[in-house]
Amino acid sequence: MKQRKQYLAVAVCIFLFFLQGTVWGKGRFYIIGTGPSGPQMATLQALETIKQMDAVIAPTGHAERFADYIGKKPVLFDPWQGFWEYKGRPQDALSEKERKAFNKERFRLRDERISKIKELLAEGKDVGLLDSGNPSLFGPSHWYIEHFAPDELVIIPGMGCDAAAMAALGKSIIPAYDTRFVMQTAPFFLTDSFFQTGGTDGNGDEVQVLKDLADYPVSTVLYMALKNPIKL
């Protein structure tokens, strides 16, 4: 009898081990940080996770670079398509009327995609979204993350492009050159073109923000900075 109980205890432990990653029959939504340039800069954890998924969400470029790990799994959609442009035009070129229509459309797209993901999770399937760099740190996956409960979500960190850039430059970002802190941002967070608080001719809030920042010794990591290098 005692031996039978021991076997039962071992069987339960094995069952719980294989159950991890699944919430009592439900699948999980994995945000997988893939690094800045393909499998060679992705972590082993990220690559193994991709192989374990039932379905994948990825832009075309990611689907091609990670094809060996995705295998024959279905690629459901490009998670960023329709989020940054409207009818073939970039969002910062839209009129006020077009911007309102654009915002309505991209939220519709997001909700439609989230519903699809949740349907698959309810079927017990694991879905992985391949995100550039390090999710939750200047990664667009927050569009999806914020609509899932903690027990539905797993975030796999990746190598950030900032780490890759510093390695390529062979430079220390802090505390070299008497720098006291590091600021990570994107140019459009510092300018009126994002917040629409004034004109875009350099006479709005952006001037004061940049003057204030210039008072301190700071290393600045700028994401998405190549769009308007002359202004930057």
DOVEX-806771 format. One record per residue (C-alpha): residue number from 1; residue in one letter; x, y, z. Coordinates in pm, 1 decimal, always signed. Example, Ala and Ser with C-alpha at 12.3 -4.5 7.8 and 13.67 -1.06 7.14 Angstrom:
BEGIN
<site><k>1</k><r>A</r><xx>+1230.0</xx><yy>-450.0</yy><zz>+780.0</zz></site>
<site><k>2</k><r>S</r><xx>+1367.0</xx><yy>-106.0</yy><zz>+714.0</zz></site>
END
This chain:
BEGIN
<site><k>1</k><r>M</r><xx>+0.0</xx><yy>+0.0</yy><zz>+0.0</zz></site>
<site><k>2</k><r>K</r><xx>+281.4</xx><yy>+235.1</yy><zz>+91.4</zz></site>
<site><k>3</k><r>Q</r><xx>+463.1</xx><yy>+157.1</yy><zz>-232.9</zz></site>
<site><k>4</k><r>R</r><xx>+145.4</xx><yy>+220.4</yy><zz>-430.9</zz></site>
<site><k>5</k><r>K</r><xx>+112.2</xx><yy>+565.4</yy><zz>-271.2</zz></site>
<site><k>6</k><r>Q</r><xx>+471.2</xx><yy>+642.7</yy><zz>-362.0</zz></site>
<site><k>7</k><r>Y</r><xx>+407.0</xx><yy>+546.6</yy><zz>-724.7</zz></site>
<site><k>8</k><r>L</r><xx>+96.5</xx><yy>+764.1</yy><zz>-723.0</zz></site>
<site><k>9</k><r>A</r><xx>+291.9</xx><yy>+1059.1</yy><zz>-583.7</zz></site>
<site><k>10</k><r>V</r><xx>+558.0</xx><yy>+1018.1</yy><zz>-855.2</zz></site>
<site><k>11</k><r>A</r><xx>+288.1</xx><yy>+998.1</yy><zz>-1124.9</zz></site>
<site><k>12</k><r>V</r><xx>+128.4</xx><yy>+1319.8</yy><zz>-997.3</zz></site>
<site><k>13</k><r>C</r><xx>+466.7</xx><yy>+1498.0</yy><zz>-999.8</zz></site>
<site><k>14</k><r>I</r><xx>+532.4</xx><yy>+1387.5</yy><zz>-1358.2</zz></site>
<site><k>15</k><r>F</r><xx>+185.4</xx><yy>+1504.5</yy><zz>-1460.1</zz></site>
<site><k>16</k><r>L</r><xx>+238.3</xx><yy>+1845.6</yy><zz>-1300.9</zz></site>
<site><k>17</k><r>F</r><xx>+579.0</xx><yy>+1876.0</yy><zz>-1466.6</zz></site>
<site><k>18</k><r>F</r><xx>+430.9</xx><yy>+1825.5</yy><zz>-1812.1</zz></site>
<site><k>19</k><r>L</r><xx>+142.5</xx><yy>+2054.4</yy><zz>-1726.3</zz></site>
<site><k>20</k><r>Q</r><xx>+367.9</xx><yy>+2353.0</yy><zz>-1659.8</zz></site>
<site><k>21</k><r>G</r><xx>+323.5</xx><yy>+2622.3</yy><zz>-1924.6</zz></site>
<site><k>22</k><r>T</r><xx>-44.8</xx><yy>+2533.6</yy><zz>-1953.0</zz></site>
<site><k>23</k><r>V</r><xx>-318.2</xx><yy>+2676.2</yy><zz>-1733.0</zz></site>
<site><k>24</k><r>W</r><xx>-540.9</xx><yy>+2373.9</yy><zz>-1670.6</zz></site>
<site><k>25</k><r>G</r><xx>-606.8</xx><yy>+2291.2</yy><zz>-2030.6</zz></site>
<site><k>26</k><r>K</r><xx>-554.4</xx><yy>+2642.0</yy><zz>-2164.9</zz></site>
<site><k>27</k><r>G</r><xx>-263.3</xx><yy>+2745.3</yy><zz>-2380.0</zz></site>
<site><k>28</k><r>R</r><xx>-41.5</xx><yy>+3042.7</yy><zz>-2317.4</zz></site>
<site><k>29</k><r>F</r><xx>+56.0</xx><yy>+3345.4</yy><zz>-2522.0</zz></site>
<site><k>30</k><r>Y</r><xx>+434.8</xx><yy>+3372.7</yy><zz>-2549.4</zz></site>
<site><k>31</k><r>I</r><xx>+607.0</xx><yy>+3700.0</yy><zz>-2634.0</zz></site>
<site><k>32</k><r>I</r><xx>+946.5</xx><yy>+3583.9</yy><zz>-2759.3</zz></site>
<site><k>33</k><r>G</r><xx>+1235.5</xx><yy>+3828.0</yy><zz>-2776.4</zz></site>
<site><k>34</k><r>T</r><xx>+1427.4</xx><yy>+3728.8</yy><zz>-3088.0</zz></site>
<site><k>35</k><r>G</r><xx>+1721.3</xx><yy>+3969.1</yy><zz>-3068.6</zz></site>
<site><k>36</k><r>P</r><xx>+1812.2</xx><yy>+4238.0</yy><zz>-3320.5</zz></site>
<site><k>37</k><r>S</r><xx>+1926.3</xx><yy>+4037.0</yy><zz>-3621.6</zz></site>
<site><k>38</k><r>G</r><xx>+1817.2</xx><yy>+3674.4</yy><zz>-3635.1</zz></site>
<site><k>39</k><r>P</r><xx>+1892.1</xx><yy>+3339.3</yy><zz>-3468.4</zz></site>
<site><k>40</k><r>Q</r><xx>+2260.1</xx><yy>+3415.9</yy><zz>-3408.5</zz></site>
<site><k>41</k><r>M</r><xx>+2159.2</xx><yy>+3689.5</yy><zz>-3161.1</zz></site>
<site><k>42</k><r>A</r><xx>+1859.4</xx><yy>+3511.8</yy><zz>-3010.4</zz></site>
<site><k>43</k><r>T</r><xx>+1887.6</xx><yy>+3321.5</yy><zz>-2682.7</zz></site>
<site><k>44</k><r>L</r><xx>+1869.8</xx><yy>+2942.8</yy><zz>-2663.0</zz></site>
<site><k>45</k><r>Q</r><xx>+1554.5</xx><yy>+2984.2</yy><zz>-2454.5</zz></site>
<site><k>46</k><r>A</r><xx>+1392.0</xx><yy>+3187.1</yy><zz>-2733.9</zz></site>
<site><k>47</k><r>L</r><xx>+1484.4</xx><yy>+2935.0</yy><zz>-3002.9</zz></site>
<site><k>48</k><r>E</r><xx>+1361.0</xx><yy>+2638.8</yy><zz>-2797.4</zz></site>
<site><k>49</k><r>T</r><xx>+1036.0</xx><yy>+2820.8</yy><zz>-2720.2</zz></site>
<site><k>50</k><r>I</r><xx>+968.8</xx><yy>+2889.7</yy><zz>-3088.4</zz></site>
<site><k>51</k><r>K</r><xx>+1006.4</xx><yy>+2518.8</yy><zz>-3162.3</zz></site>
<site><k>52</k><r>Q</r><xx>+752.7</xx><yy>+2431.8</yy><zz>-2891.3</zz></site>
<site><k>53</k><r>M</r><xx>+475.7</xx><yy>+2661.8</yy><zz>-3013.0</zz></site>
<site><k>54</k><r>D</r><xx>+159.5</xx><yy>+2539.7</yy><zz>-3185.5</zz></site>
<site><k>55</k><r>A</r><xx>+127.6</xx><yy>+2859.7</yy><zz>-3390.6</zz></site>
<site><k>56</k><r>V</r><xx>+345.0</xx><yy>+3163.9</yy><zz>-3451.0</zz></site>
<site><k>57</k><r>I</r><xx>+279.1</xx><yy>+3533.8</yy><zz>-3510.5</zz></site>
<site><k>58</k><r>A</r><xx>+559.5</xx><yy>+3709.2</yy><zz>-3695.8</zz></site>
<site><k>59</k><r>P</r><xx>+642.7</xx><yy>+3968.6</yy><zz>-3961.3</zz></site>
<site><k>60</k><r>T</r><xx>+756.7</xx><yy>+3827.1</yy><zz>-4294.0</zz></site>
<site><k>61</k><r>G</r><xx>+1123.1</xx><yy>+3900.2</yy><zz>-4219.4</zz></site>
<site><k>62</k><r>H</r><xx>+1111.5</xx><yy>+3717.6</yy><zz>-3886.8</zz></site>
<site><k>63</k><r>A</r><xx>+926.5</xx><yy>+3423.4</yy><zz>-4039.9</zz></site>
<site><k>64</k><r>E</r><xx>+1203.4</xx><yy>+3391.1</yy><zz>-4299.3</zz></site>
<site><k>65</k><r>R</r><xx>+1495.3</xx><yy>+3431.0</yy><zz>-4056.8</zz></site>
<site><k>66</k><r>F</r><xx>+1354.2</xx><yy>+3183.2</yy><zz>-3804.6</zz></site>
<site><k>67</k><r>A</r><xx>+1207.5</xx><yy>+2940.1</yy><zz>-4059.5</zz></site>
<site><k>68</k><r>D</r><xx>+1423.3</xx><yy>+2651.1</yy><zz>-3933.9</zz></site>
<site><k>69</k><r>Y</r><xx>+1273.6</xx><yy>+2689.1</yy><zz>-3585.5</zz></site>
<site><k>70</k><r>I</r><xx>+916.9</xx><yy>+2763.8</yy><zz>-3692.9</zz></site>
<site><k>71</k><r>G</r><xx>+911.6</xx><yy>+2458.2</yy><zz>-3915.7</zz></site>
<site><k>72</k><r>K</r><xx>+564.0</xx><yy>+2374.1</yy><zz>-4045.3</zz></site>
<site><k>73</k><r>K</r><xx>+376.7</xx><yy>+2568.3</yy><zz>-3777.2</zz></site>
<site><k>74</k><r>P</r><xx>+118.1</xx><yy>+2813.3</yy><zz>-3912.7</zz></site>
<site><k>75</k><r>V</r><xx>+222.9</xx><yy>+3179.8</yy><zz>-3917.1</zz></site>
<site><k>76</k><r>L</r><xx>-106.0</xx><yy>+3349.5</yy><zz>-3833.9</zz></site>
<site><k>77</k><r>F</r><xx>-37.3</xx><yy>+3711.2</yy><zz>-3932.7</zz></site>
<site><k>78</k><r>D</r><xx>+209.1</xx><yy>+3999.8</yy><zz>-3925.5</zz></site>
<site><k>79</k><r>P</r><xx>+144.5</xx><yy>+4155.2</yy><zz>-3581.4</zz></site>
<site><k>80</k><r>W</r><xx>+251.0</xx><yy>+4505.9</yy><zz>-3685.4</zz></site>
<site><k>81</k><r>Q</r><xx>+78.2</xx><yy>+4532.4</yy><zz>-4022.2</zz></site>
<site><k>82</k><r>G</r><xx>-168.6</xx><yy>+4821.6</yy><zz>-4016.6</zz></site>
<site><k>83</k><r>F</r><xx>-40.5</xx><yy>+4968.7</yy><zz>-3688.6</zz></site>
<site><k>84</k><r>W</r><xx>+196.3</xx><yy>+5230.9</yy><zz>-3830.5</zz></site>
<site><k>85</k><r>E</r><xx>+48.6</xx><yy>+5320.0</yy><zz>-4170.1</zz></site>
<site><k>86</k><r>Y</r><xx>-296.1</xx><yy>+5385.4</yy><zz>-4314.0</zz></site>
<site><k>87</k><r>K</r><xx>-387.8</xx><yy>+5310.3</yy><zz>-4675.3</zz></site>
<site><k>88</k><r>G</r><xx>-20.4</xx><yy>+5300.8</yy><zz>-4770.3</zz></site>
<site><k>89</k><r>R</r><xx>+69.8</xx><yy>+5630.2</yy><zz>-4597.9</zz></site>
<site><k>90</k><r>P</r><xx>+276.4</xx><yy>+5678.9</yy><zz>-4278.1</zz></site>
<site><k>91</k><r>Q</r><xx>+82.5</xx><yy>+5798.4</yy><zz>-3975.4</zz></site>
<site><k>92</k><r>D</r><xx>+270.8</xx><yy>+6129.1</yy><zz>-3945.7</zz></site>
<site><k>93</k><r>A</r><xx>+157.6</xx><yy>+6225.1</yy><zz>-4298.7</zz></site>
<site><k>94</k><r>L</r><xx>-214.6</xx><yy>+6189.8</yy><zz>-4220.9</zz></site>
<site><k>95</k><r>S</r><xx>-462.3</xx><yy>+6471.6</yy><zz>-4183.9</zz></site>
<site><k>96</k><r>E</r><xx>-655.9</xx><yy>+6503.8</yy><zz>-3857.8</zz></site>
<site><k>97</k><r>K</r><xx>-958.0</xx><yy>+6333.1</yy><zz>-4014.8</zz></site>
<site><k>98</k><r>E</r><xx>-742.5</xx><yy>+6051.3</yy><zz>-4154.6</zz></site>
<site><k>99</k><r>R</r><xx>-566.9</xx><yy>+6008.1</yy><zz>-3819.0</zz></site>
<site><k>100</k><r>K</r><xx>-900.2</xx><yy>+5950.1</yy><zz>-3643.5</zz></site>
<site><k>101</k><r>A</r><xx>-996.0</xx><yy>+5688.6</yy><zz>-3902.2</zz></site>
<site><k>102</k><r>F</r><xx>-650.2</xx><yy>+5533.1</yy><zz>-3872.6</zz></site>
<site><k>103</k><r>N</r><xx>-672.0</xx><yy>+5502.9</yy><zz>-3493.1</zz></site>
<site><k>104</k><r>K</r><xx>-1013.8</xx><yy>+5341.9</yy><zz>-3520.4</zz></site>
<site><k>105</k><r>E</r><xx>-889.0</xx><yy>+5092.0</yy><zz>-3778.4</zz></site>
<site><k>106</k><r>R</r><xx>-574.2</xx><yy>+4985.7</yy><zz>-3595.4</zz></site>
<site><k>107</k><r>F</r><xx>-765.9</xx><yy>+4928.1</yy><zz>-3271.0</zz></site>
<site><k>108</k><r>R</r><xx>-1013.0</xx><yy>+4718.1</yy><zz>-3469.5</zz></site>
<site><k>109</k><r>L</r><xx>-724.3</xx><yy>+4516.3</yy><zz>-3612.0</zz></site>
<site><k>110</k><r>R</r><xx>-570.7</xx><yy>+4469.6</yy><zz>-3268.5</zz></site>
<site><k>111</k><r>D</r><xx>-897.5</xx><yy>+4351.6</yy><zz>-3112.8</zz></site>
<site><k>112</k><r>E</r><xx>-960.2</xx><yy>+4111.6</yy><zz>-3400.9</zz></site>
<site><k>113</k><r>R</r><xx>-614.5</xx><yy>+3959.0</yy><zz>-3362.3</zz></site>
<site><k>114</k><r>I</r><xx>-641.6</xx><yy>+3933.4</yy><zz>-2983.6</zz></site>
<site><k>115</k><r>S</r><xx>-971.7</xx><yy>+3747.4</yy><zz>-3022.7</zz></site>
<site><k>116</k><r>K</r><xx>-801.6</xx><yy>+3500.8</yy><zz>-3259.0</zz></site>
<site><k>117</k><r>I</r><xx>-517.6</xx><yy>+3441.0</yy><zz>-3013.1</zz></site>
<site><k>118</k><r>K</r><xx>-758.3</xx><yy>+3386.7</yy><zz>-2723.6</zz></site>
<site><k>119</k><r>E</r><xx>-958.2</xx><yy>+3137.2</yy><zz>-2928.3</zz></site>
<site><k>120</k><r>L</r><xx>-642.6</xx><yy>+2930.8</yy><zz>-2979.5</zz></site>
<site><k>121</k><r>L</r><xx>-548.1</xx><yy>+2953.9</yy><zz>-2610.8</zz></site>
<site><k>122</k><r>A</r><xx>-895.1</xx><yy>+2827.1</yy><zz>-2518.1</zz></site>
<site><k>123</k><r>E</r><xx>-826.9</xx><yy>+2525.9</yy><zz>-2742.5</zz></site>
<site><k>124</k><r>G</r><xx>-514.1</xx><yy>+2450.5</yy><zz>-2539.2</zz></site>
<site><k>125</k><r>K</r><xx>-270.9</xx><yy>+2577.6</yy><zz>-2802.7</zz></site>
<site><k>126</k><r>D</r><xx>+41.5</xx><yy>+2781.7</yy><zz>-2727.6</zz></site>
<site><k>127</k><r>V</r><xx>+89.3</xx><yy>+3086.3</yy><zz>-2950.4</zz></site>
<site><k>128</k><r>G</r><xx>+423.6</xx><yy>+3266.4</yy><zz>-2985.2</zz></site>
<site><k>129</k><r>L</r><xx>+472.8</xx><yy>+3622.6</yy><zz>-3105.8</zz></site>
<site><k>130</k><r>L</r><xx>+823.5</xx><yy>+3688.6</yy><zz>-3236.6</zz></site>
<site><k>131</k><r>D</r><xx>+921.7</xx><yy>+4032.4</yy><zz>-3109.3</zz></site>
<site><k>132</k><r>S</r><xx>+1236.7</xx><yy>+4223.7</yy><zz>-3199.0</zz></site>
<site><k>133</k><r>G</r><xx>+1498.1</xx><yy>+4282.6</yy><zz>-2932.8</zz></site>
<site><k>134</k><r>N</r><xx>+1380.2</xx><yy>+4280.5</yy><zz>-2573.8</zz></site>
<site><k>135</k><r>P</r><xx>+1000.9</xx><yy>+4274.3</yy><zz>-2523.4</zz></site>
<site><k>136</k><r>S</r><xx>+850.4</xx><yy>+4540.6</yy><zz>-2297.4</zz></site>
<site><k>137</k><r>L</r><xx>+1154.9</xx><yy>+4764.0</yy><zz>-2351.5</zz></site>
<site><k>138</k><r>F</r><xx>+1087.4</xx><yy>+4970.9</yy><zz>-2662.1</zz></site>
<site><k>139</k><r>G</r><xx>+916.0</xx><yy>+4677.9</yy><zz>-2825.6</zz></site>
<site><k>140</k><r>P</r><xx>+571.8</xx><yy>+4709.5</yy><zz>-2984.6</zz></site>
<site><k>141</k><r>S</r><xx>+440.9</xx><yy>+4390.8</yy><zz>-2821.3</zz></site>
<site><k>142</k><r>H</r><xx>+270.9</xx><yy>+4601.6</yy><zz>-2551.4</zz></site>
<site><k>143</k><r>W</r><xx>-13.6</xx><yy>+4639.6</yy><zz>-2803.3</zz></site>
<site><k>144</k><r>Y</r><xx>-95.5</xx><yy>+4277.4</yy><zz>-2727.2</zz></site>
<site><k>145</k><r>I</r><xx>+51.2</xx><yy>+4214.4</yy><zz>-2380.1</zz></site>
<site><k>146</k><r>E</r><xx>-182.0</xx><yy>+4451.5</yy><zz>-2201.1</zz></site>
<site><k>147</k><r>H</r><xx>-489.8</xx><yy>+4252.5</yy><zz>-2302.9</zz></site>
<site><k>148</k><r>F</r><xx>-390.6</xx><yy>+3921.4</yy><zz>-2144.3</zz></site>
<site><k>149</k><r>A</r><xx>-407.0</xx><yy>+3810.2</yy><zz>-1782.6</zz></site>
<site><k>150</k><r>P</r><xx>-74.0</xx><yy>+3724.8</yy><zz>-1613.4</zz></site>
<site><k>151</k><r>D</r><xx>-155.6</xx><yy>+3353.4</yy><zz>-1612.2</zz></site>
<site><k>152</k><r>E</r><xx>-212.2</xx><yy>+3362.8</yy><zz>-1990.4</zz></site>
<site><k>153</k><r>L</r><xx>+118.0</xx><yy>+3531.6</yy><zz>-2070.5</zz></site>
<site><k>154</k><r>V</r><xx>+484.6</xx><yy>+3430.8</yy><zz>-2081.3</zz></site>
<site><k>155</k><r>I</r><xx>+752.3</xx><yy>+3684.3</yy><zz>-2180.1</zz></site>
<site><k>156</k><r>I</r><xx>+1087.1</xx><yy>+3549.2</yy><zz>-2302.4</zz></site>
<site><k>157</k><r>P</r><xx>+1351.1</xx><yy>+3825.5</yy><zz>-2292.2</zz></site>
<site><k>158</k><r>G</r><xx>+1588.5</xx><yy>+3873.2</yy><zz>-2580.5</zz></site>
<site><k>159</k><r>M</r><xx>+1912.7</xx><yy>+4052.2</yy><zz>-2652.1</zz></site>
<site><k>160</k><r>G</r><xx>+1839.4</xx><yy>+4422.9</yy><zz>-2686.2</zz></site>
<site><k>161</k><r>C</r><xx>+1970.8</xx><yy>+4617.6</yy><zz>-2982.6</zz></site>
<site><k>162</k><r>D</r><xx>+2137.7</xx><yy>+4855.1</yy><zz>-2733.3</zz></site>
<site><k>163</k><r>A</r><xx>+2359.2</xx><yy>+4572.1</yy><zz>-2605.5</zz></site>
<site><k>164</k><r>A</r><xx>+2439.4</xx><yy>+4464.6</yy><zz>-2961.7</zz></site>
<site><k>165</k><r>A</r><xx>+2522.9</xx><yy>+4823.4</yy><zz>-3058.7</zz></site>
<site><k>166</k><r>M</r><xx>+2757.5</xx><yy>+4874.7</yy><zz>-2762.7</zz></site>
<site><k>167</k><r>A</r><xx>+2932.5</xx><yy>+4547.7</yy><zz>-2844.6</zz></site>
<site><k>168</k><r>A</r><xx>+2973.2</xx><yy>+4655.1</yy><zz>-3208.2</zz></site>
<site><k>169</k><r>L</r><xx>+3109.1</xx><yy>+4996.5</yy><zz>-3104.2</zz></site>
<site><k>170</k><r>G</r><xx>+3334.1</xx><yy>+4855.0</yy><zz>-2834.2</zz></site>
<site><k>171</k><r>K</r><xx>+3231.8</xx><yy>+5141.7</yy><zz>-2605.5</zz></site>
<site><k>172</k><r>S</r><xx>+3103.6</xx><yy>+5168.1</yy><zz>-2251.6</zz></site>
<site><k>173</k><r>I</r><xx>+2776.7</xx><yy>+5355.8</yy><zz>-2221.7</zz></site>
<site><k>174</k><r>I</r><xx>+2807.3</xx><yy>+5419.9</yy><zz>-1847.8</zz></site>
<site><k>175</k><r>P</r><xx>+2999.2</xx><yy>+5534.3</yy><zz>-1643.2</zz></site>
<site><k>176</k><r>A</r><xx>+3237.8</xx><yy>+5633.8</yy><zz>-1922.3</zz></site>
<site><k>177</k><r>Y</r><xx>+3291.4</xx><yy>+6001.5</yy><zz>-2006.4</zz></site>
<site><k>178</k><r>D</r><xx>+3146.1</xx><yy>+6116.9</yy><zz>-1670.4</zz></site>
<site><k>179</k><r>T</r><xx>+2799.3</xx><yy>+6009.2</yy><zz>-1778.0</zz></site>
<site><k>180</k><r>R</r><xx>+2566.1</xx><yy>+5983.8</yy><zz>-1479.8</zz></site>
<site><k>181</k><r>F</r><xx>+2273.6</xx><yy>+5802.7</yy><zz>-1636.9</zz></site>
<site><k>182</k><r>V</r><xx>+2138.5</xx><yy>+5652.4</yy><zz>-1957.8</zz></site>
<site><k>183</k><r>M</r><xx>+1818.4</xx><yy>+5766.4</yy><zz>-2125.5</zz></site>
<site><k>184</k><r>Q</r><xx>+1639.0</xx><yy>+5534.6</yy><zz>-2365.7</zz></site>
<site><k>185</k><r>T</r><xx>+1381.2</xx><yy>+5697.8</yy><zz>-2589.7</zz></site>
<site><k>186</k><r>A</r><xx>+1284.8</xx><yy>+5766.0</yy><zz>-2950.2</zz></site>
<site><k>187</k><r>P</r><xx>+1305.9</xx><yy>+6102.2</yy><zz>-3126.0</zz></site>
<site><k>188</k><r>F</r><xx>+929.5</xx><yy>+6125.4</yy><zz>-3172.6</zz></site>
<site><k>189</k><r>F</r><xx>+880.7</xx><yy>+6107.5</yy><zz>-2794.9</zz></site>
<site><k>190</k><r>L</r><xx>+1084.4</xx><yy>+6426.5</yy><zz>-2766.7</zz></site>
<site><k>191</k><r>T</r><xx>+908.8</xx><yy>+6617.4</yy><zz>-3041.7</zz></site>
<site><k>192</k><r>D</r><xx>+569.3</xx><yy>+6767.1</yy><zz>-3108.9</zz></site>
<site><k>193</k><r>S</r><xx>+514.9</xx><yy>+6532.0</yy><zz>-3400.9</zz></site>
<site><k>194</k><r>F</r><xx>+419.2</xx><yy>+6260.9</yy><zz>-3151.2</zz></site>
<site><k>195</k><r>F</r><xx>+239.2</xx><yy>+6451.2</yy><zz>-2878.7</zz></site>
<site><k>196</k><r>Q</r><xx>+83.7</xx><yy>+6718.4</yy><zz>-3102.7</zz></site>
<site><k>197</k><r>T</r><xx>+140.6</xx><yy>+6987.4</yy><zz>-2837.6</zz></site>
<site><k>198</k><r>G</r><xx>+242.8</xx><yy>+7256.9</yy><zz>-3079.5</zz></site>
<site><k>199</k><r>G</r><xx>+393.8</xx><yy>+7322.1</yy><zz>-3418.2</zz></site>
<site><k>200</k><r>T</r><xx>+654.6</xx><yy>+7099.5</yy><zz>-3574.0</zz></site>
<site><k>201</k><r>D</r><xx>+882.8</xx><yy>+7388.4</yy><zz>-3665.8</zz></site>
<site><k>202</k><r>G</r><xx>+1092.5</xx><yy>+7369.3</yy><zz>-3349.8</zz></site>
<site><k>203</k><r>N</r><xx>+890.7</xx><yy>+7627.0</yy><zz>-3156.0</zz></site>
<site><k>204</k><r>G</r><xx>+690.7</xx><yy>+7392.1</yy><zz>-2936.0</zz></site>
<site><k>205</k><r>D</r><xx>+754.7</xx><yy>+7197.2</yy><zz>-2615.3</zz></site>
<site><k>206</k><r>E</r><xx>+1034.8</xx><yy>+7001.1</yy><zz>-2777.6</zz></site>
<site><k>207</k><r>V</r><xx>+1276.3</xx><yy>+7294.4</yy><zz>-2744.7</zz></site>
<site><k>208</k><r>Q</r><xx>+1228.7</xx><yy>+7314.6</yy><zz>-2366.3</zz></site>
<site><k>209</k><r>V</r><xx>+1251.0</xx><yy>+6938.2</yy><zz>-2322.8</zz></site>
<site><k>210</k><r>L</r><xx>+1578.8</xx><yy>+6920.3</yy><zz>-2511.5</zz></site>
<site><k>211</k><r>K</r><xx>+1721.4</xx><yy>+7222.5</yy><zz>-2325.3</zz></site>
<site><k>212</k><r>D</r><xx>+1638.2</xx><yy>+7059.0</yy><zz>-1993.0</zz></site>
<site><k>213</k><r>L</r><xx>+1800.1</xx><yy>+6731.3</yy><zz>-2094.7</zz></site>
<site><k>214</k><r>A</r><xx>+2111.3</xx><yy>+6912.9</yy><zz>-2216.4</zz></site>
<site><k>215</k><r>D</r><xx>+2183.5</xx><yy>+7028.4</yy><zz>-1859.1</zz></site>
<site><k>216</k><r>Y</r><xx>+2286.6</xx><yy>+6677.7</yy><zz>-1752.5</zz></site>
<site><k>217</k><r>P</r><xx>+2565.5</xx><yy>+6440.6</yy><zz>-1860.8</zz></site>
<site><k>218</k><r>V</r><xx>+2360.8</xx><yy>+6163.4</yy><zz>-2017.2</zz></site>
<site><k>219</k><r>S</r><xx>+2420.7</xx><yy>+5889.5</yy><zz>-2270.0</zz></site>
<site><k>220</k><r>T</r><xx>+2114.4</xx><yy>+5864.6</yy><zz>-2492.2</zz></site>
<site><k>221</k><r>V</r><xx>+2000.8</xx><yy>+5548.5</yy><zz>-2665.1</zz></site>
<site><k>222</k><r>L</r><xx>+1766.3</xx><yy>+5649.6</yy><zz>-2946.5</zz></site>
<site><k>223</k><r>Y</r><xx>+1535.9</xx><yy>+5390.1</yy><zz>-3097.1</zz></site>
<site><k>224</k><r>M</r><xx>+1386.1</xx><yy>+5429.1</yy><zz>-3445.2</zz></site>
<site><k>225</k><r>A</r><xx>+1621.4</xx><yy>+5720.5</yy><zz>-3498.7</zz></site>
<site><k>226</k><r>L</r><xx>+1703.8</xx><yy>+5690.9</yy><zz>-3868.9</zz></site>
<site><k>227</k><r>K</r><xx>+1372.5</xx><yy>+5820.2</yy><zz>-4003.8</zz></site>
<site><k>228</k><r>N</r><xx>+1477.4</xx><yy>+6187.0</yy><zz>-3996.6</zz></site>
<site><k>229</k><r>P</r><xx>+1853.1</xx><yy>+6197.2</yy><zz>-3929.2</zz></site>
<site><k>230</k><r>I</r><xx>+1896.1</xx><yy>+6558.7</yy><zz>-4041.4</zz></site>
<site><k>231</k><r>K</r><xx>+1651.0</xx><yy>+6690.0</yy><zz>-3782.9</zz></site>
<site><k>232</k><r>L</r><xx>+1795.0</xx><yy>+6456.1</yy><zz>-3521.2</zz></site>
END
